[in-house]
Amino acid sequence: DDVEFAVQLDAYSLAADQDSPAALRADLLTTVMHEFGHVLGYDHADEGLMDDLLPLGTRRTSATDEVFGGYGE
């Protein structure tokens, strides 16, 4: 679940509150999905999950759609 990330930044990103254990830390789910994107052949992009810099304390909720959206088509 995304309970540590209570602040909706935009349609695809959540942020951790300052008092959350996830504040100022890398989100493992976002990081792993980013790396899976590389395994699938995606390069860095200017925004979203494949951005070359993933901000601390942020979860990219569109991770599955961005990485696996076209998989199997």
PDB file with one MODEL, atoms N, CA, C and O in Angstrom:
MODEL        1
ATOM      1  N   ASP A   1       0.827  -1.170   0.000  1.00  0.00           N
ATOM      2  CA  ASP A   1       0.000   0.000   0.000  1.00  0.00           C
ATOM      3  C   ASP A   1       0.885   1.253   0.000  1.00  0.00           C
ATOM      4  O   ASP A   1       2.106   1.158   0.127  1.00  0.00           O
ATOM      5  N   ASP A   2       0.276   2.386  -0.139  1.00  0.00           N
ATOM      6  CA  ASP A   2       1.010   3.649  -0.227  1.00  0.00           C
ATOM      7  C   ASP A   2       0.846   4.496   1.030  1.00  0.00           C
ATOM      8  O   ASP A   2       0.946   5.720   0.955  1.00  0.00           O
ATOM      9  N   VAL A   3       0.598   3.881   2.177  1.00  0.00           N
ATOM     10  CA  VAL A   3       0.281   4.622   3.396  1.00  0.00           C
ATOM     11  C   VAL A   3       1.389   5.609   3.798  1.00  0.00           C
ATOM     12  O   VAL A   3       1.095   6.646   4.393  1.00  0.00           O
ATOM     13  N   GLU A   4       2.638   5.306   3.486  1.00  0.00           N
ATOM     14  CA  GLU A   4       3.736   6.210   3.839  1.00  0.00           C
ATOM     15  C   GLU A   4       3.746   7.462   2.980  1.00  0.00           C
ATOM     16  O   GLU A   4       4.380   8.457   3.333  1.00  0.00           O
ATOM     17  N   PHE A   5       3.046   7.418   1.852  1.00  0.00           N
ATOM     18  CA  PHE A   5       3.054   8.506   0.880  1.00  0.00           C
ATOM     19  C   PHE A   5       1.661   9.130   0.829  1.00  0.00           C
ATOM     20  O   PHE A   5       0.834   8.752  -0.001  1.00  0.00           O
ATOM     21  N   ALA A   6       1.408  10.086   1.719  1.00  0.00           N
ATOM     22  CA  ALA A   6       0.068  10.632   1.908  1.00  0.00           C
ATOM     23  C   ALA A   6      -0.219  11.883   1.090  1.00  0.00           C
ATOM     24  O   ALA A   6      -1.368  12.323   1.039  1.00  0.00           O
ATOM     25  N   VAL A   7       0.774  12.462   0.456  1.00  0.00           N
ATOM     26  CA  VAL A   7       0.596  13.722  -0.269  1.00  0.00           C
ATOM     27  C   VAL A   7       0.555  13.441  -1.773  1.00  0.00           C
ATOM     28  O   VAL A   7       1.516  12.919  -2.340  1.00  0.00           O
ATOM     29  N   GLN A   8      -0.559  13.789  -2.411  1.00  0.00           N
ATOM     30  CA  GLN A   8      -0.696  13.612  -3.860  1.00  0.00           C
ATOM     31  C   GLN A   8      -0.013  14.787  -4.559  1.00  0.00           C
ATOM     32  O   GLN A   8      -0.469  15.924  -4.439  1.00  0.00           O
ATOM     33  N   LEU A   9       1.070  14.528  -5.283  1.00  0.00           N
ATOM     34  CA  LEU A   9       1.785  15.590  -5.994  1.00  0.00           C
ATOM     35  C   LEU A   9       1.138  15.901  -7.332  1.00  0.00           C
ATOM     36  O   LEU A   9       0.943  17.065  -7.683  1.00  0.00           O
ATOM     37  N   ASP A  10       0.811  14.862  -8.069  1.00  0.00           N
ATOM     38  CA  ASP A  10       0.134  14.987  -9.347  1.00  0.00           C
ATOM     39  C   ASP A  10      -0.570  13.658  -9.612  1.00  0.00           C
ATOM     40  O   ASP A  10      -0.671  12.824  -8.713  1.00  0.00           O
ATOM     41  N   ALA A  11      -1.045  13.459 -10.807  1.00  0.00           N
ATOM     42  CA  ALA A  11      -1.806  12.246 -11.112  1.00  0.00           C
ATOM     43  C   ALA A  11      -0.975  10.975 -10.977  1.00  0.00           C
ATOM     44  O   ALA A  11      -1.528   9.884 -10.842  1.00  0.00           O
ATOM     45  N   TYR A  12       0.346  11.109 -11.014  1.00  0.00           N
ATOM     46  CA  TYR A  12       1.202   9.925 -11.042  1.00  0.00           C
ATOM     47  C   TYR A  12       2.239   9.863  -9.934  1.00  0.00           C
ATOM     48  O   TYR A  12       3.059   8.944  -9.929  1.00  0.00           O
ATOM     49  N   SER A  13       2.239  10.788  -9.008  1.00  0.00           N
ATOM     50  CA  SER A  13       3.271  10.812  -7.973  1.00  0.00           C
ATOM     51  C   SER A  13       2.687  11.116  -6.598  1.00  0.00           C
ATOM     52  O   SER A  13       1.791  11.947  -6.448  1.00  0.00           O
ATOM     53  N   LEU A  14       3.221  10.420  -5.605  1.00  0.00           N
ATOM     54  CA  LEU A  14       2.879  10.652  -4.204  1.00  0.00           C
ATOM     55  C   LEU A  14       4.143  11.037  -3.463  1.00  0.00           C
ATOM     56  O   LEU A  14       5.238  10.613  -3.835  1.00  0.00           O
ATOM     57  N   ALA A  15       4.001  11.839  -2.414  1.00  0.00           N
ATOM     58  CA  ALA A  15       5.148  12.227  -1.595  1.00  0.00           C
ATOM     59  C   ALA A  15       4.884  11.839  -0.144  1.00  0.00           C
ATOM     60  O   ALA A  15       3.736  11.765   0.295  1.00  0.00           O
ATOM     61  N   ALA A  16       5.956  11.595   0.585  1.00  0.00           N
ATOM     62  CA  ALA A  16       5.861  11.274   2.000  1.00  0.00           C
ATOM     63  C   ALA A  16       5.781  12.559   2.822  1.00  0.00           C
ATOM     64  O   ALA A  16       6.447  13.547   2.511  1.00  0.00           O
ATOM     65  N   ASP A  17       4.951  12.536   3.885  1.00  0.00           N
ATOM     66  CA  ASP A  17       4.940  13.649   4.838  1.00  0.00           C
ATOM     67  C   ASP A  17       6.302  13.751   5.504  1.00  0.00           C
ATOM     68  O   ASP A  17       7.069  12.788   5.510  1.00  0.00           O
ATOM     69  N   GLN A  18       6.603  14.917   6.065  1.00  0.00           N
ATOM     70  CA  GLN A  18       7.893  15.125   6.728  1.00  0.00           C
ATOM     71  C   GLN A  18       8.112  14.174   7.895  1.00  0.00           C
ATOM     72  O   GLN A  18       9.253  13.808   8.179  1.00  0.00           O
ATOM     73  N   ASP A  19       7.051  13.769   8.575  1.00  0.00           N
ATOM     74  CA  ASP A  19       7.186  12.881   9.722  1.00  0.00           C
ATOM     75  C   ASP A  19       7.047  11.399   9.353  1.00  0.00           C
ATOM     76  O   ASP A  19       7.055  10.543  10.238  1.00  0.00           O
ATOM     77  N   SER A  20       6.921  11.091   8.074  1.00  0.00           N
ATOM     78  CA  SER A  20       6.801   9.714   7.605  1.00  0.00           C
ATOM     79  C   SER A  20       8.173   9.036   7.588  1.00  0.00           C
ATOM     80  O   SER A  20       9.183   9.697   7.348  1.00  0.00           O
ATOM     81  N   PRO A  21       8.220   7.728   7.838  1.00  0.00           N
ATOM     82  CA  PRO A  21       9.488   7.002   7.735  1.00  0.00           C
ATOM     83  C   PRO A  21      10.075   7.033   6.323  1.00  0.00           C
ATOM     84  O   PRO A  21      11.269   6.795   6.139  1.00  0.00           O
ATOM     85  N   ALA A  22       9.238   7.326   5.333  1.00  0.00           N
ATOM     86  CA  ALA A  22       9.693   7.356   3.944  1.00  0.00           C
ATOM     87  C   ALA A  22      10.240   8.717   3.518  1.00  0.00           C
ATOM     88  O   ALA A  22      10.776   8.852   2.418  1.00  0.00           O
ATOM     89  N   ALA A  23      10.108   9.722   4.376  1.00  0.00           N
ATOM     90  CA  ALA A  23      10.580  11.071   4.025  1.00  0.00           C
ATOM     91  C   ALA A  23      12.090  11.056   3.798  1.00  0.00           C
ATOM     92  O   ALA A  23      12.846  10.469   4.572  1.00  0.00           O
ATOM     93  N   LEU A  24      12.505  11.710   2.728  1.00  0.00           N
ATOM     94  CA  LEU A  24      13.919  11.855   2.370  1.00  0.00           C
ATOM     95  C   LEU A  24      14.643  10.532   2.200  1.00  0.00           C
ATOM     96  O   LEU A  24      15.845  10.435   2.451  1.00  0.00           O
ATOM     97  N   ARG A  25      13.908   9.511   1.772  1.00  0.00           N
ATOM     98  CA  ARG A  25      14.498   8.204   1.491  1.00  0.00           C
ATOM     99  C   ARG A  25      14.072   7.769   0.093  1.00  0.00           C
ATOM    100  O   ARG A  25      13.026   8.177  -0.412  1.00  0.00           O
ATOM    101  N   ALA A  26      14.898   6.941  -0.513  1.00  0.00           N
ATOM    102  CA  ALA A  26      14.564   6.398  -1.825  1.00  0.00           C
ATOM    103  C   ALA A  26      13.428   5.394  -1.668  1.00  0.00           C
ATOM    104  O   ALA A  26      13.433   4.588  -0.738  1.00  0.00           O
ATOM    105  N   ASP A  27      12.465   5.440  -2.563  1.00  0.00           N
ATOM    106  CA  ASP A  27      11.365   4.482  -2.553  1.00  0.00           C
ATOM    107  C   ASP A  27      11.796   3.231  -3.302  1.00  0.00           C
ATOM    108  O   ASP A  27      12.084   3.288  -4.498  1.00  0.00           O
ATOM    109  N   LEU A  28      11.841   2.105  -2.605  1.00  0.00           N
ATOM    110  CA  LEU A  28      12.321   0.864  -3.200  1.00  0.00           C
ATOM    111  C   LEU A  28      11.459   0.427  -4.380  1.00  0.00           C
ATOM    112  O   LEU A  28      11.991   0.004  -5.406  1.00  0.00           O
ATOM    113  N   LEU A  29      10.134   0.523  -4.251  1.00  0.00           N
ATOM    114  CA  LEU A  29       9.262   0.111  -5.350  1.00  0.00           C
ATOM    115  C   LEU A  29       9.547   0.928  -6.609  1.00  0.00           C
ATOM    116  O   LEU A  29       9.678   0.365  -7.696  1.00  0.00           O
ATOM    117  N   THR A  30       9.642   2.236  -6.471  1.00  0.00           N
ATOM    118  CA  THR A  30       9.921   3.097  -7.620  1.00  0.00           C
ATOM    119  C   THR A  30      11.290   2.777  -8.218  1.00  0.00           C
ATOM    120  O   THR A  30      11.439   2.722  -9.438  1.00  0.00           O
ATOM    121  N   THR A  31      12.283   2.567  -7.364  1.00  0.00           N
ATOM    122  CA  THR A  31      13.639   2.269  -7.834  1.00  0.00           C
ATOM    123  C   THR A  31      13.689   0.949  -8.598  1.00  0.00           C
ATOM    124  O   THR A  31      14.295   0.870  -9.667  1.00  0.00           O
ATOM    125  N   VAL A  32      13.054  -0.083  -8.054  1.00  0.00           N
ATOM    126  CA  VAL A  32      13.051  -1.390  -8.718  1.00  0.00           C
ATOM    127  C   VAL A  32      12.318  -1.316 -10.050  1.00  0.00           C
ATOM    128  O   VAL A  32      12.782  -1.874 -11.044  1.00  0.00           O
ATOM    129  N   MET A  33      11.182  -0.635 -10.081  1.00  0.00           N
ATOM    130  CA  MET A  33      10.449  -0.498 -11.342  1.00  0.00           C
ATOM    131  C   MET A  33      11.258   0.288 -12.374  1.00  0.00           C
ATOM    132  O   MET A  33      11.219  -0.025 -13.564  1.00  0.00           O
ATOM    133  N   HIS A  34      11.985   1.300 -11.924  1.00  0.00           N
ATOM    134  CA  HIS A  34      12.866   2.062 -12.815  1.00  0.00           C
ATOM    135  C   HIS A  34      13.914   1.134 -13.438  1.00  0.00           C
ATOM    136  O   HIS A  34      14.160   1.174 -14.643  1.00  0.00           O
ATOM    137  N   GLU A  35      14.521   0.303 -12.598  1.00  0.00           N
ATOM    138  CA  GLU A  35      15.553  -0.611 -13.098  1.00  0.00           C
ATOM    139  C   GLU A  35      14.967  -1.683 -14.007  1.00  0.00           C
ATOM    140  O   GLU A  35      15.610  -2.081 -14.979  1.00  0.00           O
ATOM    141  N   PHE A  36      13.753  -2.160 -13.711  1.00  0.00           N
ATOM    142  CA  PHE A  36      13.077  -3.091 -14.615  1.00  0.00           C
ATOM    143  C   PHE A  36      12.849  -2.430 -15.971  1.00  0.00           C
ATOM    144  O   PHE A  36      12.938  -3.088 -17.008  1.00  0.00           O
ATOM    145  N   GLY A  37      12.559  -1.149 -15.962  1.00  0.00           N
ATOM    146  CA  GLY A  37      12.411  -0.414 -17.214  1.00  0.00           C
ATOM    147  C   GLY A  37      13.664  -0.511 -18.071  1.00  0.00           C
ATOM    148  O   GLY A  37      13.577  -0.680 -19.287  1.00  0.00           O
ATOM    149  N   HIS A  38      14.836  -0.403 -17.436  1.00  0.00           N
ATOM    150  CA  HIS A  38      16.094  -0.552 -18.181  1.00  0.00           C
ATOM    151  C   HIS A  38      16.240  -1.967 -18.734  1.00  0.00           C
ATOM    152  O   HIS A  38      16.676  -2.152 -19.870  1.00  0.00           O
ATOM    153  N   VAL A  39      15.873  -2.965 -17.929  1.00  0.00           N
ATOM    154  CA  VAL A  39      15.941  -4.359 -18.382  1.00  0.00           C
ATOM    155  C   VAL A  39      15.071  -4.562 -19.619  1.00  0.00           C
ATOM    156  O   VAL A  39      15.423  -5.326 -20.517  1.00  0.00           O
ATOM    157  N   LEU A  40      13.939  -3.875 -19.658  1.00  0.00           N
ATOM    158  CA  LEU A  40      13.037  -3.982 -20.804  1.00  0.00           C
ATOM    159  C   LEU A  40      13.457  -3.107 -21.986  1.00  0.00           C
ATOM    160  O   LEU A  40      12.798  -3.103 -23.026  1.00  0.00           O
ATOM    161  N   GLY A  41      14.556  -2.365 -21.822  1.00  0.00           N
ATOM    162  CA  GLY A  41      15.087  -1.589 -22.941  1.00  0.00           C
ATOM    163  C   GLY A  41      14.787  -0.109 -22.937  1.00  0.00           C
ATOM    164  O   GLY A  41      15.137   0.587 -23.889  1.00  0.00           O
ATOM    165  N   TYR A  42      14.151   0.393 -21.896  1.00  0.00           N
ATOM    166  CA  TYR A  42      13.841   1.817 -21.825  1.00  0.00           C
ATOM    167  C   TYR A  42      15.071   2.612 -21.375  1.00  0.00           C
ATOM    168  O   TYR A  42      15.815   2.172 -20.499  1.00  0.00           O
ATOM    169  N   ASP A  43      15.273   3.765 -21.973  1.00  0.00           N
ATOM    170  CA  ASP A  43      16.325   4.691 -21.562  1.00  0.00           C
ATOM    171  C   ASP A  43      15.738   5.720 -20.606  1.00  0.00           C
ATOM    172  O   ASP A  43      14.529   5.752 -20.375  1.00  0.00           O
ATOM    173  N   HIS A  44      16.606   6.558 -20.055  1.00  0.00           N
ATOM    174  CA  HIS A  44      16.127   7.634 -19.191  1.00  0.00           C
ATOM    175  C   HIS A  44      15.278   8.603 -20.000  1.00  0.00           C
ATOM    176  O   HIS A  44      15.506   8.815 -21.191  1.00  0.00           O
ATOM    177  N   ALA A  45      14.295   9.186 -19.324  1.00  0.00           N
ATOM    178  CA  ALA A  45      13.391  10.156 -19.935  1.00  0.00           C
ATOM    179  C   ALA A  45      13.461  11.453 -19.138  1.00  0.00           C
ATOM    180  O   ALA A  45      14.136  11.522 -18.111  1.00  0.00           O
ATOM    181  N   ASP A  46      12.770  12.467 -19.609  1.00  0.00           N
ATOM    182  CA  ASP A  46      12.778  13.769 -18.949  1.00  0.00           C
ATOM    183  C   ASP A  46      11.841  13.832 -17.751  1.00  0.00           C
ATOM    184  O   ASP A  46      11.923  14.773 -16.961  1.00  0.00           O
ATOM    185  N   GLU A  47      10.956  12.859 -17.597  1.00  0.00           N
ATOM    186  CA  GLU A  47      10.002  12.882 -16.487  1.00  0.00           C
ATOM    187  C   GLU A  47       9.490  11.476 -16.234  1.00  0.00           C
ATOM    188  O   GLU A  47       9.770  10.553 -16.999  1.00  0.00           O
ATOM    189  N   GLY A  48       8.746  11.323 -15.164  1.00  0.00           N
ATOM    190  CA  GLY A  48       8.103  10.051 -14.860  1.00  0.00           C
ATOM    191  C   GLY A  48       9.053   9.024 -14.282  1.00  0.00           C
ATOM    192  O   GLY A  48      10.131   9.351 -13.786  1.00  0.00           O
ATOM    193  N   LEU A  49       8.634   7.793 -14.357  1.00  0.00           N
ATOM    194  CA  LEU A  49       9.389   6.693 -13.770  1.00  0.00           C
ATOM    195  C   LEU A  49      10.795   6.583 -14.338  1.00  0.00           C
ATOM    196  O   LEU A  49      11.718   6.245 -13.597  1.00  0.00           O
ATOM    197  N   MET A  50      10.992   6.849 -15.595  1.00  0.00           N
ATOM    198  CA  MET A  50      12.299   6.694 -16.224  1.00  0.00           C
ATOM    199  C   MET A  50      13.122   7.979 -16.208  1.00  0.00           C
ATOM    200  O   MET A  50      14.112   8.086 -16.931  1.00  0.00           O
ATOM    201  N   ASP A  51      12.728   8.944 -15.400  1.00  0.00           N
ATOM    202  CA  ASP A  51      13.527  10.153 -15.198  1.00  0.00           C
ATOM    203  C   ASP A  51      14.915   9.727 -14.719  1.00  0.00           C
ATOM    204  O   ASP A  51      15.041   8.751 -13.981  1.00  0.00           O
ATOM    205  N   ASP A  52      15.942  10.440 -15.128  1.00  0.00           N
ATOM    206  CA  ASP A  52      17.299  10.049 -14.714  1.00  0.00           C
ATOM    207  C   ASP A  52      17.579  10.364 -13.249  1.00  0.00           C
ATOM    208  O   ASP A  52      18.578   9.897 -12.702  1.00  0.00           O
ATOM    209  N   LEU A  53      16.724  11.138 -12.612  1.00  0.00           N
ATOM    210  CA  LEU A  53      16.872  11.444 -11.192  1.00  0.00           C
ATOM    211  C   LEU A  53      15.521  11.254 -10.511  1.00  0.00           C
ATOM    212  O   LEU A  53      14.578  12.002 -10.770  1.00  0.00           O
ATOM    213  N   LEU A  54      15.432  10.250  -9.640  1.00  0.00           N
ATOM    214  CA  LEU A  54      14.195   9.997  -8.909  1.00  0.00           C
ATOM    215  C   LEU A  54      14.287  10.714  -7.565  1.00  0.00           C
ATOM    216  O   LEU A  54      15.205  10.442  -6.791  1.00  0.00           O
ATOM    217  N   PRO A  55      13.359  11.621  -7.270  1.00  0.00           N
ATOM    218  CA  PRO A  55      13.431  12.387  -6.028  1.00  0.00           C
ATOM    219  C   PRO A  55      13.189  11.517  -4.786  1.00  0.00           C
ATOM    220  O   PRO A  55      12.406  10.568  -4.819  1.00  0.00           O
ATOM    221  N   LEU A  56      13.870  11.857  -3.706  1.00  0.00           N
ATOM    222  CA  LEU A  56      13.706  11.137  -2.451  1.00  0.00           C
ATOM    223  C   LEU A  56      12.331  11.419  -1.862  1.00  0.00           C
ATOM    224  O   LEU A  56      11.788  12.511  -2.028  1.00  0.00           O
ATOM    225  N   GLY A  57      11.775  10.434  -1.177  1.00  0.00           N
ATOM    226  CA  GLY A  57      10.484  10.605  -0.530  1.00  0.00           C
ATOM    227  C   GLY A  57       9.310  10.646  -1.486  1.00  0.00           C
ATOM    228  O   GLY A  57       8.231  11.117  -1.127  1.00  0.00           O
ATOM    229  N   THR A  58       9.509  10.154  -2.708  1.00  0.00           N
ATOM    230  CA  THR A  58       8.461  10.199  -3.727  1.00  0.00           C
ATOM    231  C   THR A  58       8.231   8.816  -4.308  1.00  0.00           C
ATOM    232  O   THR A  58       9.177   8.086  -4.602  1.00  0.00           O
ATOM    233  N   ARG A  59       6.955   8.462  -4.472  1.00  0.00           N
ATOM    234  CA  ARG A  59       6.586   7.204  -5.135  1.00  0.00           C
ATOM    235  C   ARG A  59       5.923   7.551  -6.447  1.00  0.00           C
ATOM    236  O   ARG A  59       4.987   8.348  -6.497  1.00  0.00           O
ATOM    237  N   ARG A  60       6.417   6.945  -7.505  1.00  0.00           N
ATOM    238  CA  ARG A  60       5.808   7.116  -8.828  1.00  0.00           C
ATOM    239  C   ARG A  60       4.721   6.061  -8.961  1.00  0.00           C
ATOM    240  O   ARG A  60       5.029   4.886  -9.158  1.00  0.00           O
ATOM    241  N   THR A  61       3.462   6.454  -8.859  1.00  0.00           N
ATOM    242  CA  THR A  61       2.351   5.507  -8.866  1.00  0.00           C
ATOM    243  C   THR A  61       2.038   4.963 -10.248  1.00  0.00           C
ATOM    244  O   THR A  61       1.312   3.976 -10.368  1.00  0.00           O
ATOM    245  N   SER A  62       2.558   5.569 -11.269  1.00  0.00           N
ATOM    246  CA  SER A  62       2.307   5.096 -12.628  1.00  0.00           C
ATOM    247  C   SER A  62       3.349   4.077 -13.056  1.00  0.00           C
ATOM    248  O   SER A  62       3.434   3.739 -14.236  1.00  0.00           O
ATOM    249  N   ALA A  63       4.139   3.585 -12.116  1.00  0.00           N
ATOM    250  CA  ALA A  63       5.246   2.700 -12.429  1.00  0.00           C
ATOM    251  C   ALA A  63       4.825   1.520 -13.297  1.00  0.00           C
ATOM    252  O   ALA A  63       5.444   1.277 -14.333  1.00  0.00           O
ATOM    253  N   THR A  64       3.813   0.797 -12.914  1.00  0.00           N
ATOM    254  CA  THR A  64       3.399  -0.387 -13.668  1.00  0.00           C
ATOM    255  C   THR A  64       2.953  -0.014 -15.064  1.00  0.00           C
ATOM    256  O   THR A  64       3.346  -0.665 -16.032  1.00  0.00           O
ATOM    257  N   ASP A  65       2.140   1.019 -15.188  1.00  0.00           N
ATOM    258  CA  ASP A  65       1.661   1.430 -16.507  1.00  0.00           C
ATOM    259  C   ASP A  65       2.795   1.893 -17.400  1.00  0.00           C
ATOM    260  O   ASP A  65       2.829   1.550 -18.581  1.00  0.00           O
ATOM    261  N   GLU A  66       3.722   2.663 -16.858  1.00  0.00           N
ATOM    262  CA  GLU A  66       4.810   3.199 -17.669  1.00  0.00           C
ATOM    263  C   GLU A  66       5.745   2.103 -18.153  1.00  0.00           C
ATOM    264  O   GLU A  66       6.150   2.112 -19.315  1.00  0.00           O
ATOM    265  N   VAL A  67       6.096   1.158 -17.286  1.00  0.00           N
ATOM    266  CA  VAL A  67       7.067   0.122 -17.660  1.00  0.00           C
ATOM    267  C   VAL A  67       6.416  -0.998 -18.441  1.00  0.00           C
ATOM    268  O   VAL A  67       6.962  -1.441 -19.452  1.00  0.00           O
ATOM    269  N   PHE A  68       5.261  -1.467 -17.996  1.00  0.00           N
ATOM    270  CA  PHE A  68       4.656  -2.640 -18.606  1.00  0.00           C
ATOM    271  C   PHE A  68       3.452  -2.329 -19.483  1.00  0.00           C
ATOM    272  O   PHE A  68       2.780  -3.251 -19.947  1.00  0.00           O
ATOM    273  N   GLY A  69       3.165  -1.067 -19.720  1.00  0.00           N
ATOM    274  CA  GLY A  69       1.992  -0.688 -20.500  1.00  0.00           C
ATOM    275  C   GLY A  69       1.934  -1.306 -21.875  1.00  0.00           C
ATOM    276  O   GLY A  69       0.866  -1.735 -22.311  1.00  0.00           O
ATOM    277  N   GLY A  70       3.048  -1.363 -22.567  1.00  0.00           N
ATOM    278  CA  GLY A  70       3.074  -1.918 -23.920  1.00  0.00           C
ATOM    279  C   GLY A  70       3.602  -3.334 -23.973  1.00  0.00           C
ATOM    280  O   GLY A  70       3.724  -3.913 -25.052  1.00  0.00           O
ATOM    281  N   TYR A  71       3.916  -3.898 -22.820  1.00  0.00           N
ATOM    282  CA  TYR A  71       4.482  -5.250 -22.775  1.00  0.00           C
ATOM    283  C   TYR A  71       3.464  -6.291 -23.222  1.00  0.00           C
ATOM    284  O   TYR A  71       2.324  -6.294 -22.757  1.00  0.00           O
ATOM    285  N   GLY A  72       3.867  -7.149 -24.099  1.00  0.00           N
ATOM    286  CA  GLY A  72       3.013  -8.231 -24.552  1.00  0.00           C
ATOM    287  C   GLY A  72       2.111  -7.862 -25.706  1.00  0.00           C
ATOM    288  O   GLY A  72       1.295  -8.677 -26.137  1.00  0.00           O
ATOM    289  N   GLU A  73       2.242  -6.644 -26.218  1.00  0.00           N
ATOM    290  CA  GLU A  73       1.392  -6.250 -27.352  1.00  0.00           C
ATOM    291  C   GLU A  73       2.013  -6.711 -28.653  1.00  0.00           C
ATOM    292  O   GLU A  73       1.450  -6.476 -29.723  1.00  0.00           O
TER     293      GLU A  73
ENDMDL
END
